[in-house]
Amino acid sequence: MISTGMGSWSPLVFLICVAFISVVVQIIRSLGEGGFRKEEDKAEAFFSGGRLLIKNRVMDVYWGFFDAMGRYYGWMKRMHNGIVNDYVYWFVLLVTVVIGVVILL
């Protein structure tokens, strides 16, 4: 038994429980349908009972957000050069300013 101050637990009992749960999960999984093929229509997402006729390609899930914030992201891309030292410098500078403002207030 290992005492934690809030109670005690046994690593051996824990491992036995994990093994038992794993066996139960494998038994339940083995009772499932064996002939399922992901390539069939059954694996497609349900779309209100109808067939999805048009598949739209979009650049990104957040394309509207990036489009609306385009000027800001353009400015940020020009500002960032990919050198980690610069990012650390700006982070330390920002933390110093925030701590200074907190101390002065």
Steps between C-alpha positions, in 0.01 A plus 500: 500500500615850417383775733434838339383697801144498362468123509687204365502295183659183379677498163432127470124551542516785247674279242251218559211744444658631178548144374141405591355808327715429192366144481140623534555759224647235268205267566250776421698595188506139378118491511481780242431479127795336328411585140505879529682675216578867528483552122122448486236769539435385856815679610389836357370776725122519539369806316132540601399176331598620154801448284760775495530583132762775504829477680643849544871534541610768740850613577470477876240463771579853616514665156231756590682602815832538318332686215340748741828547686709510180663839562605401852643163391684661210665741744581214740655288223726786395602563862593138579826372359509149651801558728419365847730748673285789377184337635664441839622862503149634435351263760748607769446866410121463520516316835733769636260775395200318650682438829611865505143621448370266773766618746434868427126463546 
